[in-house]
Amino acid sequence: MTNENLDLRQRKFWGWGFASEVTDAVASDAILHALHDRLDLPIQDFGPGPTISEIELKSPRVPIPASLAAICSDMTWDRAEHTYGKNLRDYVRGFERL
């Protein structure tokens, strides 16, 4: 892969896609109905997705070693992106701000 093929936009810290891409109400409604139909989950309105200022994470337990500082981050956004993962349970936890 060459650098020309890399997409350098910031990814969402929860859910899928890029931070600049917001799911509108119609798409959210379709997702909720699909989950209900396929998994028999109750439909509930989660409201808007979380903002990074609503996320509270515990302080890192281990400082980043100097040898890894160039490729590691302890920034809230980066830590939240790994904390919330990209699976359904993590996606719901993000909506619930847990």
HELIX and SHEET records of a PDB file:
HELIX    1   1 ASN A    3  ASN A    5  5                                   3    
HELIX    2   2 ALA A   25  LEU A   39  1                                  15    
HELIX    3   3 ILE A   52  GLU A   54  5                                   3    
HELIX    4   4 ALA A   66  LEU A   68  5                                   3    
HELIX    5   5 THR A   76  THR A   83  1                                   8    
HELIX    6   6 LEU A   88  PHE A   95  1                                   8    
END                                                                             
